[in-house]
Amino acid sequence: MSDTPEINGLAKQRQTFLKTGFSRRSVIRVTGAAGTLALIGGTAVSSASAAPASSSRRFHSLSQASEEQVIYGRTLSQGDPVSFDWNANLYANAEPEMISCLLAFDENLNVVPDWAESWDVNADASVYTFHIRKDNKGWTDGTPVTAGDFVWSWPRALNPATGNQYSDYLADIKYASEFNTQTAVEDANDPLAGKVPTEADLGLKAIDDWTLEVTLAGPRANFLQKVAYYAAAPSPKWEVEKYGGGDPTSSKWALGDDGPIVGNGPFKVDLWEHNQKVELSKNENYWDTENITLSKIIDPIYQPKNELLLFEEGSGDQQLDLAALDAAGYKKYSEDATLAAMVNPYVYPGIWMLLPQVTIAPFDNLQVRQALSHSIDRDRISTITNGLTTPAWCMVPAGVFGFLDDPALPEIQKFDRDAAMAALVGTEYEGGKNWPEVTMYMLPMRSSTTLTSWLLTSSTKSNRRSDLTSRLSQFHKRTSFKNCAS
């Protein structure tokens, strides 16, 4: 749409915020379709932010009357953190400002320097060399961030004993996949043929404290993007071993029970009151600390259903300077002239989708999956979310590298009851018969319930939908991160 902000709107707002600042509580964050509204086959097109940051970080500048600049953030909207061990658990529900990676992303989703000030890539993109900022004291306890931190931390993330749900994220590293799965190398010509690689075999080498060489299993053009993500953050070896009794997989160091939580990000954890709040202050050892004007982050720990209330009526440490709106909240704020001034839309680069389990009937049949796609009214989803979404026709959202702007894609996936029923011809489900009970596993988000309720009720009330659609909609809500169908 012509009035839709471009994909990098949020990051550009954050850059402006970093340079100029603005009054607290002047903007409400609207992540309705993206962060808090689970859509079926929808791409988020509208959101907004009061979250300032530089090109690669989030909360970095805030203009206030007082000298101390504080923001009450919405990071911990899913309850108490599990730990602050990002290296072992990407889903720890922790504050990411306490850690940093080799690289980060700018407002155009390009990789930019973080702890690595530069890097080299060989001709076929199979060897990456990162040059870390020399003589730094980047960890919050004054210990320097070195190449050795990554040589130690990445195998820890890959080690199945760590229990990391994202343990295969760095599987592009040479021998990392075999090490992660504890399987023998299959290539008969490989020096390790028939053997299970150890940590020492991985393609990681600290040439010196400030130079990290990473050899991959083969050419990988996207490795820079991977090391810019939180899943590639390091952990402090000395802290892990100190509080874990020598166990490299332990996360006791990141629980805050025995000592300060050490990180290498722009902010450090000062206080963690379980189920109440987390407080962070600026890490003076961070390489870019001079350009960070925000001095403190207070993250109240709360449940999503209370978010708007904490924004509108919160006090003390239980308040928010930014909030998320679902479709109803977005309607409320956008239709009120005063409230509308607080809404600042941006395009969220993400997709919500149905993910059928293709190894289990009925979705092991391509024709059934085609029928399912024709049974989803994506335009209707956009309508019930008050325009917070736009139909998604491929796995990559508009504005992100890899998006396929092919007019044939909407046509082969369009909502069409006749096409849905025709796709079932010749299968045991022809005519909508023999359809089994299907279970949908969903993320624990308040908007998931809203969309599921619509899916269940509208299919039985709308004459436009086929028998297939009615049967497909007999989902039972479940909360799970491990499975997508039964």
One Martini backbone bead per residue (centre of mass of N, CA, C, O) as a GRO file, in nm:
protein
  486
    1MET     BB    1   0.100   0.033   0.017
    2SER     BB    2   0.147   0.373   0.002
    3ASP     BB    3   0.110   0.418   0.337
    4THR     BB    4   0.339   0.222   0.387
    5PRO     BB    5   0.600   0.162   0.547
    6GLU     BB    6   0.899   0.078   0.539
    7ILE     BB    7   1.088  -0.184   0.659
    8ASN     BB    8   1.305   0.033   0.812
    9GLY     BB    9   1.148   0.227   1.005
   10LEU     BB   10   1.230   0.150   1.295
   11ALA     BB   11   1.538   0.193   1.272
   12LYS     BB   12   1.521   0.490   1.186
   13GLN     BB   13   1.386   0.587   1.441
   14ARG     BB   14   1.617   0.499   1.626
   15GLN     BB   15   1.833   0.680   1.507
   16THR     BB   16   1.691   0.944   1.564
   17PHE     BB   17   1.669   0.895   1.868
   18LEU     BB   18   1.973   0.889   1.923
   19LYS     BB   19   2.023   1.192   1.825
   20THR     BB   20   1.748   1.348   1.965
   21GLY     BB   21   1.511   1.246   2.092
   22PHE     BB   22   1.230   1.207   2.335
   23SER     BB   23   0.959   1.198   2.500
   24ARG     BB   24   0.817   1.028   2.721
   25ARG     BB   25   0.532   0.864   2.627
   26SER     BB   26   0.491   0.951   2.299
   27VAL     BB   27   0.495   0.641   2.219
   28ILE     BB   28   0.337   0.359   2.079
   29ARG     BB   29   0.360   0.026   2.052
   30VAL     BB   30   0.286  -0.164   1.745
   31THR     BB   31   0.270  -0.536   1.732
   32GLY     BB   32   0.016  -0.685   1.647
   33ALA     BB   33   0.101  -0.872   1.383
   34ALA     BB   34   0.380  -0.969   1.495
   35GLY     BB   35   0.440  -1.009   1.819
   36THR     BB   36   0.106  -1.063   1.924
   37LEU     BB   37  -0.009  -1.183   1.639
   38ALA     BB   38  -0.120  -1.480   1.530
   39LEU     BB   39  -0.085  -1.576   1.206
   40ILE     BB   40  -0.241  -1.708   0.910
   41GLY     BB   41  -0.068  -1.631   0.642
   42GLY     BB   42   0.085  -1.364   0.759
   43THR     BB   43   0.204  -1.030   0.716
   44ALA     BB   44   0.348  -0.775   0.860
   45VAL     BB   45   0.273  -0.405   0.823
   46SER     BB   46   0.212  -0.303   1.127
   47SER     BB   47   0.395  -0.086   1.345
   48ALA     BB   48   0.560   0.028   1.654
   49SER     BB   49   0.785   0.273   1.828
   50ALA     BB   50   0.977   0.357   2.148
   51ALA     BB   51   1.252   0.221   2.054
   52PRO     BB   52   1.568   0.311   2.093
   53ALA     BB   53   1.856   0.328   1.860
   54SER     BB   54   2.087   0.224   1.693
   55SER     BB   55   2.168   0.041   1.417
   56SER     BB   56   2.202  -0.228   1.638
   57ARG     BB   57   2.026  -0.122   1.867
   58ARG     BB   58   1.778  -0.013   2.096
   59PHE     BB   59   1.835   0.129   2.397
   60HIS     BB   60   2.013   0.452   2.364
   61SER     BB   61   1.788   0.693   2.372
   62LEU     BB   62   1.666   0.958   2.604
   63SER     BB   63   1.447   1.221   2.665
   64GLN     BB   64   1.474   1.413   2.967
   65ALA     BB   65   1.456   1.611   3.239
   66SER     BB   66   1.647   1.438   3.359
   67GLU     BB   67   1.964   1.312   3.364
   68GLU     BB   68   1.840   1.049   3.398
   69GLN     BB   69   1.803   0.781   3.166
   70VAL     BB   70   1.489   0.611   3.139
   71ILE     BB   71   1.348   0.284   3.065
   72TYR     BB   72   1.035   0.108   3.023
   73GLY     BB   73   1.028  -0.211   2.927
   74ARG     BB   74   0.889  -0.507   2.716
   75THR     BB   75   1.068  -0.771   2.720
   76LEU     BB   76   0.916  -0.918   2.990
   77SER     BB   77   0.617  -1.045   2.871
   78GLN     BB   78   0.673  -1.377   2.962
   79GLY     BB   79   0.812  -1.337   3.223
   80ASP     BB   80   1.040  -1.495   3.382
   81PRO     BB   81   1.344  -1.566   3.350
   82VAL     BB   82   1.546  -1.838   3.319
   83SER     BB   83   1.796  -1.669   3.211
   84PHE     BB   84   2.131  -1.521   3.090
   85ASP     BB   85   2.191  -1.772   2.876
   86TRP     BB   86   2.224  -1.740   2.546
   87ASN     BB   87   2.426  -1.972   2.468
   88ALA     BB   88   2.205  -2.200   2.586
   89ASN     BB   89   1.929  -1.996   2.557
   90LEU     BB   90   1.731  -1.828   2.341
   91TYR     BB   91   1.453  -1.884   2.536
   92ALA     BB   92   1.503  -1.718   2.824
   93ASN     BB   93   1.373  -1.432   2.847
   94ALA     BB   94   1.582  -1.206   2.807
   95GLU     BB   95   1.796  -0.935   2.805
   96PRO     BB   96   1.979  -0.840   2.516
   97GLU     BB   97   2.158  -0.589   2.622
   98MET     BB   98   2.380  -0.791   2.774
   99ILE     BB   99   2.458  -0.864   2.474
  100SER     BB  100   2.710  -0.956   2.218
  101CYS     BB  101   2.843  -0.975   1.902
  102LEU     BB  102   3.034  -0.953   1.633
  103LEU     BB  103   2.763  -0.868   1.503
  104ALA     BB  104   2.514  -0.667   1.331
  105PHE     BB  105   2.223  -0.472   1.257
  106ASP     BB  106   2.083  -0.259   1.050
  107GLU     BB  107   1.817  -0.085   0.901
  108ASN     BB  108   1.884  -0.281   0.628
  109LEU     BB  109   1.995  -0.568   0.724
  110ASN     BB  110   2.289  -0.519   0.766
  111VAL     BB  111   2.599  -0.586   0.844
  112VAL     BB  112   2.776  -0.486   1.143
  113PRO     BB  113   2.976  -0.386   1.370
  114ASP     BB  114   3.094  -0.496   1.679
  115TRP     BB  115   3.333  -0.673   1.811
  116ALA     BB  116   3.383  -0.674   1.510
  117GLU     BB  117   3.547  -0.439   1.305
  118SER     BB  118   3.627  -0.680   1.107
  119TRP     BB  119   3.647  -0.872   0.785
  120ASP     BB  120   3.716  -1.187   0.617
  121VAL     BB  121   3.678  -1.346   0.288
  122ASN     BB  122   3.702  -1.589   0.094
  123ALA     BB  123   3.634  -1.679  -0.226
  124ASP     BB  124   3.412  -1.925  -0.123
  125ALA     BB  125   3.296  -1.880   0.169
  126SER     BB  126   3.466  -2.088   0.395
  127VAL     BB  127   3.636  -1.839   0.524
  128TYR     BB  128   3.637  -1.660   0.835
  129THR     BB  129   3.770  -1.337   0.949
  130PHE     BB  130   3.794  -1.189   1.272
  131HIS     BB  131   3.833  -0.851   1.405
  132ILE     BB  132   3.895  -0.765   1.716
  133ARG     BB  133   3.892  -0.540   1.950
  134LYS     BB  134   4.150  -0.403   2.091
  135ASP     BB  135   4.206  -0.375   2.424
  136ASN     BB  136   3.958  -0.457   2.570
  137LYS     BB  137   3.678  -0.442   2.844
  138GLY     BB  138   3.380  -0.562   2.770
  139TRP     BB  139   3.321  -0.695   3.009
  140THR     BB  140   3.162  -0.612   3.306
  141ASP     BB  141   3.447  -0.708   3.465
  142GLY     BB  142   3.690  -0.625   3.241
  143THR     BB  143   3.707  -0.841   3.046
  144PRO     BB  144   3.808  -0.937   2.754
  145VAL     BB  145   3.713  -0.962   2.426
  146THR     BB  146   3.771  -1.267   2.253
  147ALA     BB  147   3.831  -1.529   2.046
  148GLY     BB  148   3.812  -1.744   2.277
  149ASP     BB  149   3.510  -1.703   2.345
  150PHE     BB  150   3.412  -1.843   2.076
  151VAL     BB  151   3.572  -2.109   2.084
  152TRP     BB  152   3.411  -2.189   2.350
  153SER     BB  153   3.098  -2.115   2.302
  154TRP     BB  154   3.008  -2.262   2.041
  155PRO     BB  155   3.042  -2.555   2.141
  156ARG     BB  156   2.845  -2.520   2.374
  157ALA     BB  157   2.595  -2.476   2.191
  158LEU     BB  158   2.637  -2.758   2.032
  159ASN     BB  159   2.618  -2.915   2.280
  160PRO     BB  160   2.383  -3.143   2.380
  161ALA     BB  161   2.432  -3.110   2.697
  162THR     BB  162   2.317  -2.812   2.716
  163GLY     BB  163   2.014  -2.789   2.580
  164ASN     BB  164   1.994  -2.641   2.313
  165GLN     BB  165   1.738  -2.556   2.091
  166TYR     BB  166   1.977  -2.403   1.899
  167SER     BB  167   2.229  -2.605   1.843
  168ASP     BB  168   2.230  -2.589   1.503
  169TYR     BB  169   2.299  -2.294   1.412
  170LEU     BB  170   2.635  -2.364   1.377
  171ALA     BB  171   2.654  -2.603   1.147
  172ASP     BB  172   2.853  -2.467   0.931
  173ILE     BB  173   3.070  -2.563   1.078
  174LYS     BB  174   3.319  -2.759   1.085
  175TYR     BB  175   3.179  -3.051   1.226
  176ALA     BB  176   2.919  -2.946   1.380
  177SER     BB  177   2.697  -3.145   1.302
  178GLU     BB  178   2.832  -3.402   1.416
  179PHE     BB  179   2.874  -3.295   1.701
  180ASN     BB  180   2.574  -3.229   1.764
  181THR     BB  181   2.480  -3.545   1.682
  182GLN     BB  182   2.692  -3.765   1.727
  183THR     BB  183   2.829  -3.828   1.440
  184ALA     BB  184   2.977  -3.963   1.184
  185VAL     BB  185   3.183  -3.924   0.932
  186GLU     BB  186   3.108  -4.004   0.588
  187ASP     BB  187   3.350  -3.914   0.444
  188ALA     BB  188   3.599  -4.112   0.316
  189ASN     BB  189   3.812  -3.856   0.258
  190ASP     BB  190   3.813  -3.788   0.545
  191PRO     BB  191   4.012  -3.777   0.826
  192LEU     BB  192   3.724  -3.844   1.005
  193ALA     BB  193   3.634  -4.102   0.908
  194GLY     BB  194   3.412  -4.264   1.136
  195LYS     BB  195   3.412  -4.012   1.324
  196VAL     BB  196   3.360  -3.822   1.613
  197PRO     BB  197   3.371  -3.513   1.673
  198THR     BB  198   3.531  -3.268   1.844
  199GLU     BB  199   3.596  -2.963   1.955
  200ALA     BB  200   3.890  -2.963   1.832
  201ASP     BB  201   3.775  -3.011   1.524
  202LEU     BB  202   3.668  -2.756   1.484
  203GLY     BB  203   3.642  -2.453   1.276
  204LEU     BB  204   3.826  -2.318   1.525
  205LYS     BB  205   4.042  -2.016   1.554
  206ALA     BB  206   4.284  -1.857   1.760
  207ILE     BB  207   4.535  -1.675   1.651
  208ASP     BB  208   4.444  -1.457   1.856
  209ASP     BB  209   4.277  -1.250   2.061
  210TRP     BB  210   4.182  -1.072   1.774
  211THR     BB  211   4.161  -1.357   1.599
  212LEU     BB  212   3.906  -1.518   1.404
  213GLU     BB  213   3.882  -1.848   1.268
  214VAL     BB  214   3.641  -1.976   1.022
  215THR     BB  215   3.558  -2.302   0.926
  216LEU     BB  216   3.366  -2.449   0.690
  217ALA     BB  217   3.191  -2.703   0.523
  218GLY     BB  218   3.145  -2.462   0.320
  219PRO     BB  219   2.989  -2.259   0.135
  220ARG     BB  220   2.869  -1.942   0.304
  221ALA     BB  221   2.691  -1.649   0.253
  222ASN     BB  222   2.529  -1.625   0.560
  223PHE     BB  223   2.729  -1.610   0.810
  224LEU     BB  224   2.717  -1.315   0.901
  225GLN     BB  225   2.418  -1.321   0.985
  226LYS     BB  226   2.451  -1.534   1.207
  227VAL     BB  227   2.667  -1.374   1.393
  228ALA     BB  228   2.439  -1.136   1.450
  229TYR     BB  229   2.296  -1.327   1.630
  230TYR     BB  230   2.215  -1.426   1.950
  231ALA     BB  231   2.301  -1.733   1.904
  232ALA     BB  232   2.622  -1.609   1.883
  233ALA     BB  233   2.673  -1.564   2.167
  234PRO     BB  234   2.866  -1.535   2.434
  235SER     BB  235   3.039  -1.670   2.719
  236PRO     BB  236   3.180  -1.674   3.040
  237LYS     BB  237   3.391  -1.910   3.125
  238TRP     BB  238   3.473  -1.836   3.423
  239GLU     BB  239   3.176  -1.833   3.524
  240VAL     BB  240   3.079  -2.109   3.445
  241GLU     BB  241   3.301  -2.265   3.607
  242LYS     BB  242   3.267  -2.141   3.888
  243TYR     BB  243   2.937  -2.206   3.920
  244GLY     BB  244   2.954  -2.513   3.771
  245GLY     BB  245   3.191  -2.696   3.869
  246GLY     BB  246   3.321  -2.725   3.561
  247ASP     BB  247   3.060  -2.709   3.396
  248PRO     BB  248   3.008  -2.601   3.066
  249THR     BB  249   2.671  -2.635   3.075
  250SER     BB  250   2.619  -2.438   3.286
  251SER     BB  251   2.374  -2.172   3.426
  252LYS     BB  252   2.437  -2.052   3.715
  253TRP     BB  253   2.576  -1.777   3.638
  254ALA     BB  254   2.271  -1.670   3.511
  255LEU     BB  255   2.087  -1.644   3.799
  256GLY     BB  256   2.199  -1.447   4.043
  257ASP     BB  257   2.270  -1.608   4.325
  258ASP     BB  258   2.612  -1.579   4.352
  259GLY     BB  259   2.634  -1.334   4.137
  260PRO     BB  260   2.713  -1.151   3.893
  261ILE     BB  261   2.606  -1.078   3.572
  262VAL     BB  262   2.789  -1.146   3.288
  263GLY     BB  263   2.858  -0.924   3.012
  264ASN     BB  264   2.895  -0.767   2.653
  265GLY     BB  265   2.706  -0.537   2.650
  266PRO     BB  266   2.566  -0.212   2.685
  267PHE     BB  267   2.443  -0.371   2.934
  268LYS     BB  268   2.388  -0.430   3.286
  269VAL     BB  269   2.312  -0.638   3.547
  270ASP     BB  270   2.184  -0.531   3.869
  271LEU     BB  271   1.875  -0.653   3.881
  272TRP     BB  272   1.679  -0.948   4.008
  273GLU     BB  273   1.335  -0.967   4.054
  274HIS     BB  274   1.146  -1.208   4.078
  275ASN     BB  275   0.851  -1.137   3.911
  276GLN     BB  276   0.917  -0.810   3.873
  277LYS     BB  277   1.235  -0.726   3.788
  278VAL     BB  278   1.479  -0.556   3.568
  279GLU     BB  279   1.802  -0.407   3.599
  280LEU     BB  280   1.987  -0.166   3.396
  281SER     BB  281   2.313  -0.052   3.299
  282LYS     BB  282   2.570   0.091   3.174
  283ASN     BB  283   2.844  -0.030   2.990
  284GLU     BB  284   3.159   0.108   3.011
  285ASN     BB  285   3.306  -0.136   2.832
  286TYR     BB  286   3.177  -0.071   2.585
  287TRP     BB  287   3.278   0.027   2.272
  288ASP     BB  288   2.999   0.236   2.239
  289THR     BB  289   2.934   0.409   2.504
  290GLU     BB  290   2.956   0.715   2.404
  291ASN     BB  291   2.674   0.667   2.221
  292ILE     BB  292   2.526   0.623   2.500
  293THR     BB  293   2.257   0.790   2.680
  294LEU     BB  294   2.138   0.572   2.815
  295SER     BB  295   2.136   0.459   3.167
  296LYS     BB  296   1.849   0.295   3.195
  297ILE     BB  297   1.681  -0.024   3.258
  298ILE     BB  298   1.333  -0.116   3.308
  299ASP     BB  299   1.194  -0.449   3.354
  300PRO     BB  300   0.902  -0.557   3.375
  301ILE     BB  301   0.726  -0.839   3.500
  302TYR     BB  302   0.486  -0.983   3.273
  303GLN     BB  303   0.180  -1.010   3.115
  304PRO     BB  304   0.034  -0.939   2.816
  305LYS     BB  305  -0.255  -0.856   2.928
  306ASN     BB  306  -0.106  -0.597   3.093
  307GLU     BB  307   0.031  -0.391   2.902
  308LEU     BB  308  -0.165  -0.150   2.856
  309LEU     BB  309  -0.204  -0.089   3.156
  310LEU     BB  310   0.097  -0.016   3.213
  311PHE     BB  311   0.096   0.224   3.016
  312GLU     BB  312  -0.160   0.387   3.126
  313GLU     BB  313  -0.139   0.306   3.474
  314GLY     BB  314   0.133   0.282   3.561
  315SER     BB  315   0.381   0.242   3.833
  316GLY     BB  316   0.680   0.275   3.901
  317ASP     BB  317   0.808  -0.037   3.801
  318GLN     BB  318   0.497  -0.077   3.687
  319GLN     BB  319   0.581   0.022   3.379
  320LEU     BB  320   0.541   0.170   3.042
  321ASP     BB  321   0.685   0.324   2.736
  322LEU     BB  322   0.576   0.068   2.586
  323ALA     BB  323   0.344  -0.099   2.354
  324ALA     BB  324   0.109  -0.342   2.268
  325LEU     BB  325  -0.120  -0.409   1.994
  326ASP     BB  326  -0.400  -0.515   1.904
  327ALA     BB  327  -0.660  -0.480   1.703
  328ALA     BB  328  -0.837  -0.334   1.913
  329GLY     BB  329  -0.623  -0.130   2.010
  330TYR     BB  330  -0.565  -0.004   1.738
  331LYS     BB  331  -0.847   0.107   1.694
  332LYS     BB  332  -0.862   0.287   1.940
  333TYR     BB  333  -0.607   0.468   1.872
  334SER     BB  334  -0.669   0.545   1.564
  335GLU     BB  335  -0.970   0.684   1.635
  336ASP     BB  336  -0.806   0.876   1.821
  337ALA     BB  337  -0.659   1.174   1.799
  338THR     BB  338  -0.478   1.162   2.051
  339LEU     BB  339  -0.379   0.863   2.036
  340ALA     BB  340  -0.270   0.859   1.740
  341ALA     BB  341  -0.005   1.026   1.807
  342MET     BB  342   0.128   0.756   1.948
  343VAL     BB  343   0.135   0.625   1.671
  344ASN     BB  344   0.410   0.426   1.508
  345PRO     BB  345   0.459   0.291   1.222
  346TYR     BB  346   0.573  -0.034   1.096
  347VAL     BB  347   0.760  -0.281   0.933
  348TYR     BB  348   0.756  -0.625   0.979
  349PRO     BB  349   1.008  -0.886   0.929
  350GLY     BB  350   0.752  -1.113   0.921
  351ILE     BB  351   0.600  -1.449   0.976
  352TRP     BB  352   0.288  -1.616   0.972
  353MET     BB  353   0.216  -1.976   1.002
  354LEU     BB  354   0.143  -2.272   0.871
  355LEU     BB  355   0.277  -2.606   0.990
  356PRO     BB  356   0.266  -2.886   0.850
  357GLN     BB  357   0.298  -3.229   0.901
  358VAL     BB  358   0.448  -3.413   0.636
  359THR     BB  359   0.457  -3.713   0.800
  360ILE     BB  360   0.142  -3.671   0.857
  361ALA     BB  361  -0.166  -3.740   0.854
  362PRO     BB  362  -0.280  -3.561   0.579
  363PHE     BB  363   0.001  -3.384   0.513
  364ASP     BB  364   0.155  -3.605   0.325
  365ASN     BB  365  -0.032  -3.471   0.110
  366LEU     BB  366  -0.015  -3.244  -0.136
  367GLN     BB  367  -0.318  -3.201  -0.194
  368VAL     BB  368  -0.390  -3.117   0.093
  369ARG     BB  369  -0.207  -2.868   0.107
  370GLN     BB  370  -0.346  -2.723  -0.124
  371ALA     BB  371  -0.624  -2.712   0.006
  372LEU     BB  372  -0.544  -2.552   0.255
  373SER     BB  373  -0.452  -2.297   0.108
  374HIS     BB  374  -0.741  -2.248  -0.030
  375SER     BB  375  -0.886  -2.220   0.274
  376ILE     BB  376  -0.741  -1.941   0.312
  377ASP     BB  377  -0.837  -1.611   0.419
  378ARG     BB  378  -0.622  -1.355   0.408
  379ASP     BB  379  -0.802  -1.103   0.383
  380ARG     BB  380  -0.961  -1.155   0.644
  381ILE     BB  381  -0.727  -1.127   0.836
  382SER     BB  382  -0.677  -0.831   0.771
  383THR     BB  383  -0.955  -0.732   0.866
  384ILE     BB  384  -0.951  -0.841   1.174
  385THR     BB  385  -0.665  -0.659   1.207
  386ASN     BB  386  -0.699  -0.372   1.088
  387GLY     BB  387  -0.448  -0.386   0.874
  388LEU     BB  388  -0.186  -0.540   1.014
  389THR     BB  389  -0.200  -0.711   0.748
  390THR     BB  390  -0.062  -0.920   0.487
  391PRO     BB  391  -0.037  -1.126   0.252
  392ALA     BB  392   0.130  -1.442   0.221
  393TRP     BB  393   0.334  -1.612  -0.053
  394CYS     BB  394   0.600  -1.650   0.113
  395MET     BB  395   0.880  -1.708   0.333
  396VAL     BB  396   0.935  -1.402   0.258
  397PRO     BB  397   0.924  -1.087   0.330
  398ALA     BB  398   0.879  -0.786   0.247
  399GLY     BB  399   1.210  -0.634   0.222
  400VAL     BB  400   1.354  -0.908   0.207
  401PHE     BB  401   1.585  -1.106   0.128
  402GLY     BB  402   1.413  -1.332  -0.104
  403PHE     BB  403   1.179  -1.209  -0.215
  404LEU     BB  404   0.885  -1.310  -0.410
  405ASP     BB  405   0.769  -1.123  -0.695
  406ASP     BB  406   0.521  -1.338  -0.787
  407PRO     BB  407   0.211  -1.356  -0.942
  408ALA     BB  408   0.175  -1.675  -0.918
  409LEU     BB  409   0.149  -1.720  -0.607
  410PRO     BB  410  -0.139  -1.611  -0.542
  411GLU     BB  411  -0.289  -1.798  -0.742
  412ILE     BB  412  -0.200  -2.088  -0.610
  413GLN     BB  413  -0.322  -1.964  -0.303
  414LYS     BB  414  -0.598  -1.894  -0.322
  415PHE     BB  415  -0.914  -1.833  -0.222
  416ASP     BB  416  -1.081  -2.156  -0.304
  417ARG     BB  417  -1.321  -2.388  -0.273
  418ASP     BB  418  -1.308  -2.543  -0.540
  419ALA     BB  419  -0.999  -2.591  -0.538
  420ALA     BB  420  -0.995  -2.746  -0.274
  421MET     BB  421  -1.179  -2.984  -0.362
  422ALA     BB  422  -1.020  -3.061  -0.620
  423ALA     BB  423  -0.752  -3.145  -0.472
  424LEU     BB  424  -0.905  -3.415  -0.343
  425VAL     BB  425  -0.914  -3.561  -0.587
  426GLY     BB  426  -0.817  -3.904  -0.539
  427THR     BB  427  -0.856  -3.907  -0.244
  428GLU     BB  428  -0.970  -4.005   0.073
  429TYR     BB  429  -1.087  -3.682   0.098
  430GLU     BB  430  -1.304  -3.673  -0.089
  431GLY     BB  431  -1.550  -3.444  -0.005
  432GLY     BB  432  -1.447  -3.438   0.308
  433LYS     BB  433  -1.362  -3.719   0.384
  434ASN     BB  434  -1.196  -3.878   0.646
  435TRP     BB  435  -1.136  -3.662   0.853
  436PRO     BB  436  -0.918  -3.588   1.086
  437GLU     BB  437  -0.798  -3.501   1.369
  438VAL     BB  438  -0.657  -3.176   1.448
  439THR     BB  439  -0.360  -3.037   1.588
  440MET     BB  440  -0.273  -2.723   1.728
  441TYR     BB  441   0.030  -2.555   1.775
  442MET     BB  442   0.096  -2.273   1.993
  443LEU     BB  443   0.180  -1.986   2.087
  444PRO     BB  444   0.174  -1.797   2.397
  445MET     BB  445  -0.062  -1.591   2.268
  446ARG     BB  446  -0.331  -1.391   2.276
  447SER     BB  447  -0.378  -1.382   1.954
  448SER     BB  448  -0.410  -1.681   1.898
  449THR     BB  449  -0.695  -1.701   2.010
  450THR     BB  450  -0.832  -1.503   1.818
  451LEU     BB  451  -0.770  -1.653   1.548
  452THR     BB  452  -0.884  -1.929   1.625
  453SER     BB  453  -1.171  -1.840   1.677
  454TRP     BB  454  -1.222  -1.743   1.393
  455LEU     BB  455  -1.160  -2.007   1.244
  456LEU     BB  456  -1.384  -2.173   1.382
  457THR     BB  457  -1.642  -1.988   1.331
  458SER     BB  458  -1.630  -1.891   1.029
  459SER     BB  459  -1.648  -2.175   0.890
  460THR     BB  460  -1.960  -2.218   0.991
  461LYS     BB  461  -2.086  -1.923   0.888
  462SER     BB  462  -1.969  -1.940   0.604
  463ASN     BB  463  -2.072  -1.989   0.271
  464ARG     BB  464  -1.780  -1.972   0.132
  465ARG     BB  465  -1.717  -2.230   0.268
  466SER     BB  466  -1.612  -2.539   0.287
  467ASP     BB  467  -1.607  -2.845   0.420
  468LEU     BB  468  -1.307  -2.848   0.449
  469THR     BB  469  -1.278  -2.598   0.623
  470SER     BB  470  -1.441  -2.702   0.861
  471ARG     BB  471  -1.252  -2.942   0.919
  472LEU     BB  472  -0.983  -2.784   0.942
  473SER     BB  473  -1.096  -2.607   1.201
  474GLN     BB  474  -1.061  -2.853   1.415
  475PHE     BB  475  -0.903  -2.709   1.651
  476HIS     BB  476  -0.669  -2.737   1.926
  477LYS     BB  477  -0.545  -2.578   2.178
  478ARG     BB  478  -0.191  -2.531   2.221
  479THR     BB  479   0.122  -2.542   2.404
  480SER     BB  480   0.411  -2.526   2.186
  481PHE     BB  481   0.766  -2.567   2.064
  482LYS     BB  482   0.793  -2.875   1.927
  483ASN     BB  483   0.513  -2.879   1.772
  484CYS     BB  484   0.276  -2.867   1.477
  485ALA     BB  485   0.155  -3.164   1.499
  486SER     BB  486  -0.042  -3.487   1.517
   0.00000   0.00000   0.00000
